[in-house]
Amino acid sequence: MTELAGPAQRPRTIRRSMAGYVAITKPRIIELLLVTTVPTMILASGGWPDLRVAIAVLVGGTLAAGGANAFNSVYDRDIDAVMRRTQHRPVASGEISAAGGVVWATLLSIASLVILTVYANVLAAALALAAIVFYAVGYTMILKRRTAQNIVWGGAAGCMPVLIAWAAVTGTLTWAPVILFLIIFWWTPPHYWPLSLRYRDDYAAAGVPMLPVVAERPVVMRQITIYSWAMVLTSLVLIPVAPMGWVYIVGSVLLGAVFLWEAHALGRRVRRGDDDVRPMRLFHWSITYLALLFLAVAIDPFVG
């Protein structure tokens, strides 16, 4: 019985370790990044992009984001262990060692740069490197624990995939990818601050100065509203810049109207002093908004 127990348990341990290493790359965040990458390549190509370049961007971009997220998981293991929402993350719980996480993050990052350099171009690889460094160092190590504007400027790293995708397809950058970058840049605060409202106590316990921790709810809502309007207006600027056809025009107007309605509705609940202001409603809608907006970006070249 003793001899049989060892081999039976080993595969489960290996699977848990593999699952842990995958988990510290934060796959759900990567999925959201890829939602913006594919439509950007389609828009840059005016149709289907070159298959080799598209695969290189998807694989290289996934590895780059995974590497940056893994660095973040290692560095933030102390505060992750304090927060209920994150205390079961593999590095915070001790399932994955810090050293193992750093090695894994480094390997993923190097692999991403090699793939993008060889199968796309140097500009795309350089932008990926900038994104990794900015997220792992600029946001994680410098901004996150020091300023309430952490997610504003740190969110710029999450905007980089559209620049990488455009550069990989065209070899250059124009105003269109800059507008796409800005849409995601303005989108990040009204996406993340409702989540911070929901888990305010967790961030406070961890000593992370997210805006809902250091400011009153009306102030947070004013900022969410401002960024929401900036995002919607910027999405409309893409229409003459790209230029975009009727699919994107209709989609951006309707989606933007719903987003603004949800943002202002959250503000009304805050001003009324509701016990439960339901911030996650805007959080979940923000994900749907971004996915559908970039779906319109992808469809438009074929229809518009």
C-alpha positions as CSV (number, residue, x, y, z in Angstrom):
1,M,0.0,0.0,0.0
2,T,2.9,2.4,0.8
3,E,4.5,1.7,-2.5
4,L,1.3,2.5,-4.4
5,A,0.6,5.7,-2.5
6,G,3.7,7.6,-3.8
7,P,3.2,7.2,-7.5
8,A,-0.5,7.9,-7.1
9,Q,0.1,11.2,-5.4
10,R,3.0,12.4,-7.6
11,P,0.9,13.3,-10.7
12,R,-1.5,15.3,-8.5
13,T,1.5,17.3,-7.1
14,I,2.8,18.0,-10.6
15,R,-0.6,19.1,-11.8
16,R,-0.9,21.4,-8.9
17,S,2.5,22.9,-9.5
18,M,1.8,23.4,-13.2
19,A,-1.6,24.9,-12.4
20,G,0.2,27.2,-9.9
21,Y,2.7,28.4,-12.5
22,V,-0.2,29.1,-14.9
23,A,-2.2,30.9,-12.2
24,I,0.5,33.4,-11.4
25,T,0.4,34.6,-15.1
26,K,-3.2,35.7,-14.4
27,P,-4.8,34.1,-17.5
28,R,-8.1,36.0,-17.1
29,I,-6.3,39.3,-17.5
30,I,-4.4,37.9,-20.5
31,E,-7.7,36.9,-22.1
32,L,-8.9,40.5,-21.9
33,L,-5.7,41.8,-23.4
34,L,-6.1,39.4,-26.4
35,V,-9.6,40.7,-26.9
36,T,-8.1,44.0,-28.0
37,T,-5.1,42.5,-29.9
38,V,-6.9,40.5,-32.6
39,P,-9.2,43.4,-33.7
40,T,-6.3,45.8,-33.8
41,M,-4.4,43.5,-36.2
42,I,-7.5,43.2,-38.4
43,L,-7.9,47.0,-38.4
44,A,-4.2,47.5,-39.2
45,S,-4.4,45.0,-42.1
46,G,-7.7,46.2,-43.4
47,G,-8.8,42.5,-43.2
48,W,-7.2,39.3,-42.1
49,P,-3.6,39.8,-41.0
50,D,-0.7,37.6,-42.1
51,L,-1.1,34.3,-40.2
52,R,2.5,34.0,-39.1
53,V,2.5,37.5,-37.7
54,A,-0.8,37.0,-36.0
55,I,0.3,33.8,-34.3
56,A,3.6,35.5,-33.3
57,V,1.6,38.4,-31.7
58,L,-0.8,36.2,-29.9
59,V,1.8,33.8,-28.6
60,G,4.4,36.5,-27.9
61,G,1.9,38.8,-26.4
62,T,0.5,36.1,-24.1
63,L,4.0,35.2,-22.9
64,A,4.9,38.9,-22.3
65,A,1.7,39.5,-20.3
66,G,2.2,36.3,-18.4
67,G,5.8,37.2,-17.6
68,A,4.8,40.7,-16.3
69,N,1.9,39.3,-14.3
70,A,4.2,36.6,-12.8
71,F,6.7,39.3,-11.7
72,N,3.7,41.1,-10.2
73,S,2.6,38.0,-8.3
74,V,6.0,37.5,-6.8
75,Y,6.5,41.1,-5.7
76,D,3.0,41.5,-4.3
77,R,3.0,38.2,-2.4
78,D,3.0,40.0,0.9
79,I,-0.1,42.1,0.3
80,D,-1.8,39.3,-1.6
81,A,-1.5,37.2,1.6
82,V,-3.4,39.9,3.5
83,M,-6.3,40.4,1.1
84,R,-9.1,37.9,1.2
85,R,-9.6,38.1,-2.6
86,T,-6.0,37.2,-3.3
87,Q,-4.7,35.2,-0.3
88,H,-5.0,31.9,-2.2
89,R,-2.8,33.0,-5.1
90,P,0.1,30.5,-5.5
91,V,3.0,32.6,-4.4
92,A,1.1,34.3,-1.6
93,S,0.1,30.9,-0.2
94,G,3.5,29.4,-0.6
95,E,2.5,26.9,-3.3
96,I,5.0,28.5,-5.7
97,S,8.3,29.8,-4.3
98,A,9.4,33.4,-5.0
99,A,12.5,32.2,-6.7
100,G,10.5,29.8,-8.9
101,G,8.2,32.6,-9.8
102,V,11.0,34.9,-10.8
103,V,12.6,32.2,-13.0
104,W,9.3,31.5,-14.6
105,A,8.5,35.2,-15.2
106,T,12.0,35.7,-16.7
107,L,11.7,32.7,-19.1
108,L,8.3,33.8,-20.3
109,S,9.5,37.3,-20.9
110,I,12.6,36.2,-22.8
111,A,10.6,33.8,-24.9
112,S,8.1,36.6,-25.8
113,L,10.8,38.9,-27.0
114,V,12.5,36.2,-29.1
115,I,9.2,35.2,-30.8
116,L,8.2,38.8,-31.5
117,T,11.7,39.7,-32.8
118,V,12.0,36.7,-35.1
119,Y,8.5,36.4,-36.4
120,A,7.2,40.0,-36.2
121,N,9.7,42.8,-35.9
122,V,12.0,44.6,-33.6
123,L,9.5,47.5,-32.9
124,A,6.9,45.0,-31.7
125,A,9.5,43.3,-29.4
126,A,10.7,46.7,-28.1
127,L,7.1,47.7,-27.2
128,A,6.6,44.4,-25.4
129,L,9.8,44.9,-23.4
130,A,8.6,48.3,-22.5
131,A,5.3,46.9,-21.3
132,I,6.9,44.2,-19.2
133,V,9.3,46.6,-17.5
134,F,6.7,49.3,-16.9
135,Y,4.2,46.9,-15.4
136,A,6.7,44.9,-13.3
137,V,8.8,47.9,-12.1
138,G,6.8,51.1,-12.8
139,Y,3.4,49.9,-11.6
140,T,4.2,47.0,-9.3
141,M,7.3,48.3,-7.5
142,I,6.9,52.0,-7.6
143,L,3.3,53.2,-8.2
144,K,1.0,50.7,-6.6
145,R,2.0,51.2,-3.0
146,R,2.8,54.9,-3.2
147,T,0.0,56.8,-5.0
148,A,-3.8,56.7,-5.4
149,Q,-3.1,57.3,-9.1
150,N,-1.4,53.9,-9.3
151,I,-4.0,52.3,-11.5
152,V,-4.2,55.3,-13.8
153,W,-0.6,55.3,-14.9
154,G,0.0,51.6,-14.2
155,G,-2.9,50.8,-16.5
156,A,-0.8,52.1,-19.4
157,A,1.0,48.7,-19.5
158,G,-2.4,47.1,-20.3
159,C,-2.8,49.4,-23.2
160,M,0.4,48.3,-24.9
161,P,-1.0,45.2,-26.7
162,V,-2.7,47.4,-29.3
163,L,0.5,49.2,-30.1
164,I,2.4,45.9,-30.2
165,A,-0.2,44.4,-32.5
166,W,-0.3,47.4,-34.9
167,A,3.5,47.6,-35.0
168,A,3.8,43.9,-35.7
169,V,1.4,44.2,-38.7
170,T,2.6,47.5,-40.2
171,G,6.1,47.9,-38.8
172,T,5.2,51.4,-37.6
173,L,2.8,53.4,-35.5
174,T,0.1,55.9,-36.6
175,W,-2.6,57.9,-34.9
176,A,-5.1,55.0,-35.1
177,P,-3.3,52.7,-32.6
178,V,-2.6,55.7,-30.4
179,I,-6.4,56.3,-30.2
180,L,-7.0,52.6,-29.4
181,F,-4.3,53.0,-26.7
182,L,-6.1,56.0,-25.2
183,I,-9.5,54.2,-25.2
184,I,-8.1,51.5,-23.0
185,F,-6.1,54.0,-20.9
186,W,-9.3,56.0,-20.1
187,W,-11.2,52.7,-19.6
188,T,-8.9,51.3,-16.9
189,P,-9.9,53.5,-14.0
190,P,-13.7,53.1,-14.4
191,H,-13.1,49.4,-14.8
192,Y,-10.8,49.0,-11.8
193,W,-12.1,51.5,-9.3
194,P,-15.5,49.9,-8.9
195,L,-13.7,46.7,-8.0
196,S,-11.6,48.7,-5.5
197,L,-14.9,50.0,-4.0
198,R,-16.1,46.5,-3.6
199,Y,-12.8,45.3,-1.9
200,R,-11.9,48.6,-0.2
201,D,-11.4,47.0,3.2
202,D,-9.0,44.5,1.7
203,Y,-6.8,47.2,0.1
204,A,-6.9,49.2,3.3
205,A,-5.8,46.3,5.3
206,A,-2.9,45.7,2.9
207,G,-1.9,49.3,2.9
208,V,-2.5,49.8,-0.8
209,P,-3.6,53.4,-1.4
210,M,-6.3,52.7,-4.1
211,L,-8.4,55.8,-4.7
212,P,-11.5,54.3,-2.8
213,V,-9.2,53.8,0.2
214,V,-7.9,57.3,0.4
215,A,-10.9,59.3,-0.9
216,E,-14.6,59.5,-0.1
217,R,-17.0,57.8,-2.4
218,P,-18.3,61.0,-4.1
219,V,-14.8,61.8,-5.1
220,V,-14.2,58.4,-6.5
221,M,-17.4,58.6,-8.5
222,R,-16.5,62.0,-9.9
223,Q,-13.2,60.5,-11.1
224,I,-15.0,57.5,-12.6
225,T,-17.4,59.7,-14.4
226,I,-14.7,61.9,-15.8
227,Y,-12.7,59.0,-17.1
228,S,-15.8,57.4,-18.5
229,W,-16.6,60.4,-20.6
230,A,-13.0,60.7,-21.7
231,M,-13.1,57.1,-22.9
232,V,-16.4,57.4,-24.8
233,L,-15.4,60.6,-26.5
234,T,-12.0,59.1,-27.5
235,S,-13.8,56.1,-28.9
236,L,-15.6,58.5,-31.2
237,V,-12.4,60.2,-32.3
238,L,-11.4,56.9,-33.9
239,I,-14.2,57.2,-36.5
240,P,-12.5,60.0,-38.6
241,V,-8.9,58.9,-37.7
242,A,-9.0,55.2,-38.8
243,P,-11.5,55.9,-40.6
244,M,-14.3,53.6,-39.4
245,G,-17.5,52.5,-41.0
246,W,-21.1,52.2,-39.9
247,V,-20.6,49.1,-37.8
248,Y,-18.1,50.8,-35.5
249,I,-20.0,54.1,-35.5
250,V,-23.3,52.5,-34.4
251,G,-21.5,50.2,-31.9
252,S,-19.4,52.9,-30.3
253,V,-22.3,55.2,-29.8
254,L,-24.6,52.7,-28.3
255,L,-22.0,51.0,-26.1
256,G,-20.8,54.4,-25.0
257,A,-24.3,55.5,-24.1
258,V,-24.8,52.4,-22.0
259,F,-21.5,52.8,-20.2
260,L,-22.2,56.4,-19.3
261,W,-25.7,55.4,-18.1
262,E,-24.1,52.7,-15.8
263,A,-21.4,55.1,-14.5
264,H,-23.9,57.8,-13.7
265,A,-26.3,55.3,-12.1
266,L,-23.5,54.2,-9.8
267,G,-22.9,57.8,-9.0
268,R,-26.6,58.3,-8.1
269,R,-26.5,55.3,-5.8
270,V,-23.5,56.7,-4.1
271,R,-25.1,60.2,-3.7
272,R,-28.2,58.6,-2.2
273,G,-26.1,56.9,0.4
274,D,-27.3,53.4,-0.5
275,D,-26.0,50.7,1.7
276,D,-25.0,48.6,-1.3
277,V,-24.1,50.8,-4.3
278,R,-23.5,47.7,-6.4
279,P,-20.1,48.8,-7.9
280,M,-19.5,45.4,-9.5
281,R,-22.3,46.1,-11.9
282,L,-20.2,48.7,-13.6
283,F,-17.1,46.5,-13.3
284,H,-18.7,43.6,-15.2
285,W,-20.3,45.9,-17.8
286,S,-16.9,47.5,-18.4
287,I,-15.5,44.1,-19.5
288,T,-18.5,43.6,-21.8
289,Y,-18.1,47.1,-23.2
290,L,-14.5,46.7,-24.1
291,A,-15.0,43.2,-25.7
292,L,-18.0,44.5,-27.8
293,L,-16.3,47.7,-28.8
294,F,-13.2,45.8,-30.1
295,L,-15.5,43.3,-31.8
296,A,-17.0,46.2,-33.7
297,V,-13.4,47.2,-34.6
298,A,-12.8,43.7,-36.0
299,I,-16.0,43.5,-37.9
300,D,-15.9,47.0,-39.4
301,P,-13.2,46.4,-42.1
302,F,-15.2,43.5,-43.5
303,V,-18.6,45.3,-43.5
304,G,-18.0,49.1,-43.4
